[in-house]
Amino acid sequence: MALRGSTQRTLLLIALAVAGAGHGAASRHRSEGDCRGRLTEGTELTLRGSLAANWMPSADPKARRPLIPVDASGVRREESGAIPWCAGGMRVRFPRGAAPARAGSELVLRGQWRTLPRPVLGSAWPRAPGFAGYLAVDTLTLAAPPSFRAHPLLTARGGIEAQLHRLMGRHGPLADALLLGRRETLDRELSDRFAQTGLVHLLAISGGHVALIGAVFVMLGRMLRLRRRYVAWLTIVLVFAYLAVIGAPPSATRSGIMLALALLSTVLQRPSATMPIVAAAAFVIVAVEPMAALDVGFQLSFAGVLGILLFRGAMMRRVPAKLKKNPATRWLVESLVVSVAAFVVTAPVVAHHFGQVAPVSIVANLPAIPLTSLALIGIGAAAALEPVAPPVARLVADGAGLALDGLNLVVDVALRVPGGHAAVARPQWWLWAAAGLVFLLALDATGRMRARVRWAVAGMSAAAAFLLLPLAGTASDGGVEIVFLDVGQGDAIAIRTPAGRWVLVDAGERDDGWDAGERRVLPYLRARGVKRIEALVLTHPHADHVGGAAAVLRGMEVEQVIEPGLPLGSPVYLETLRAAEEQGVDWAAARQDRSLQVDGMELLFLWPAVDVLDAPADPNDISAVLHVRYAGFSALLTGDAPAWVEERLVARYGPALRADVLKAGHHGSRTASSGAFLDAVHPELVVISAGVRNDYGHPHPEVLARLRARGIGVARTDQDGTVRVTVEPGGAEWRTEP
């Protein structure tokens, strides 16, 4: 019996869903078993592969060395030989003084595998293996120079990249990012400024870049009076060649597929609708690589396009007709409408991944996108003209440089707009699901209303659920969390009270190019929905404890700062005090036997004593020691207090030092965690906050031996990442979750 059309469609959708689930599960299994995620810290490796981007050493010997991608053809462990099924993209860091190398070069690299810090917030989704670590190269050998025969795409990429840097001078790194998507040499501060203003999409090869390049190819074909069919096919071939050279990122691939389908519809003289073309592009990308759906570029690209398709028409119909008659005002209004439509849909995705939104981008996009387009056209024209007319090419490159200067000016102005960008909490998955369900239910319940009213009611209902549902989830006693953040070689401990308020103990380290407060502490707190810190406790004024405090004070409301008050003139400590003064934050001294009570949780200061504050030999000697108590649970946080302080604490408090969890003193140094102190505290778990491959050798072997001898469990941020201790309401039970 023949099946009806609706039944056939249903069965087809079910078959596709089952096939997609199986394909996705297989892709996840491959990702989790990838050798890059299984290599351990310090493994000696020999890697042979092709350089995927140019290596250009900086003239500054202290400059940050970027991670350079390499297409590995084989990887060997020094002790056990070749690693099977270990090939593909890997990142490497060249040693200082290494000679320049062009993409497409065959290299043999020897060095040690370095694992990268885990995300500050864990996820059930698999982590991209490419971010698991990199090879710190000790020695390298050039096996073969770049060759179009062996590696045509990589060699072409390297040649174009070198040409861009030669033509554009100081604008070379920005031109490289705009045209080729290479951001290895781009200044991190510049990249952060683009991100804060919501213009970071301009630094990635997005759909707009590919559409512009495709439009240029079509225009050139028309100027050469080629037949329409030839123009379409030639444009498709050239666009996909460009995508192959730059590595086919998902957002650019989406635009390339959409452009190809639109051109094919004109060639075949078949009608086409935009939404099916978008769906086809998504289907192709996910069918080839299911894990691409987790890529933030994929999500933002499709969200932006869907926002424009769904809302642009309806919004333009509401614009007064007189504003659409004049071409200039119509362009301005339409550009603003497109910017608003894209922002509305992409803002939740940006908030989820980056913990911030930038409404100023709605207006900043108006000058930024045309300037970027001018720069792209100028950069491409200069690159094409250089072989035949070098002086003209340099002139055009200078014009493109002016456009890039204008783009930088737009970013600078947008950064200064009050309220133009703000940090927000990361929405939880259940909130997304609830808002989506409310949207669908509202759409179904208003089925008899006019389409415009239905969409408006559904949208407002989903927004209300998104905003109000978190307020309904608060509880009077949600237990306590103590989160030992992975901030490298430093301390930062976030404590959630039973009523959902937060205390922060230390804020991690800061050095050149790295601020743990900005990069780790604030993102974690914002992702947890924290708007205010009740107390910021700074144990002592060393940079690995107070380095990130200034960023925290400027980035989030803080009620009070509590610290020993040692008059130490270090720049980092003085900046912290200035930031507290600028923000009008109250200050209190950390002193022995003083107590802070927050929502039924007590923070009792056991150190410093008054008699050691006058002339300490080392700031560690006055490091604050806190006893966190909640019902039947307690944790002892010792900062960097040395062994002689531990002796004083044992003599003064004795059995009262008992704690379920102990934060090892001084990152597991042999100068702390003495045997007598461990016996007095008698912890079930010791947490060691230390940086991967730190220069101090923390934690020291003798400390680990003392812990093993006493059967004490150990959690380490250098191995386990962020460690969370969760205490159930009432304090009767607790557990640790690395």
Buried (B, 14 or more C-beta within 10 A) or exposed (E): EEEEEEEEEEEEEEEEEEEBEEBBEEBBEBBEEBBBBEBEEEBEBBBBBBBBBBBBBEEEEEEEBBBBBBBBEEBBBEEEEEBEEBBBBBBBBBEEEBEEBBBBBBBBBBBBBBBBBBBBEEEEEBBBBBBBBBBBBEEBEEEEEBBEEEBBBBBBBBBBBBBBBEBBEEBBBBBBBBBBBBBBBBEEEBBEBBBBBBBBBBBBBBBBBBBBBBBBBBEBBEEEEBEEEEBBBBBBEBBBEBBBBBBBBBBBBBBBBBBBBBBBBEBEEEEEEEEEBBEBBBEEBBEEBBBBBBBBBBBBBBBBBBBBBBBBEBBBEEBEEEEEEEEEEBEEBBBBBBBBBBBBBBBBBBBBEBBBBBBBBBBBBBBBBBBBBBBBBBBBBBBEBBEEEEEEBBEBBBBBBBBBEBBBEBBEBBBEBEEBBEBBBBBBEEBBEBBEEBBEBBBEEBEEEEEEEBBBBBBEBBEEBBEEBBEEEEEEBBBBBBBBBBBBBBBBBBBBBBBBBBBBBBBBBBBEEBBBBBBBBBBBBBBBBBEEBBBBBBBBBBBBBBBBBBBBBBBBEBEBBBBBBBEBEEEBBEBBBEBBEEBEBEEBBBBBEBEBEBBBBBBBBBBBBEEBBEEBEEBBBBBBBBBBBBBEBBBBBBBBBBBEBBBBBBEBBEEEBBBBBBBBBBBBBBBBBBEEBBEBBBBEBBBBBBBBBBEEEBBBEEBBEBBEEEEBEBBBBBBBBBBBBBBBBEBEEBEBEB
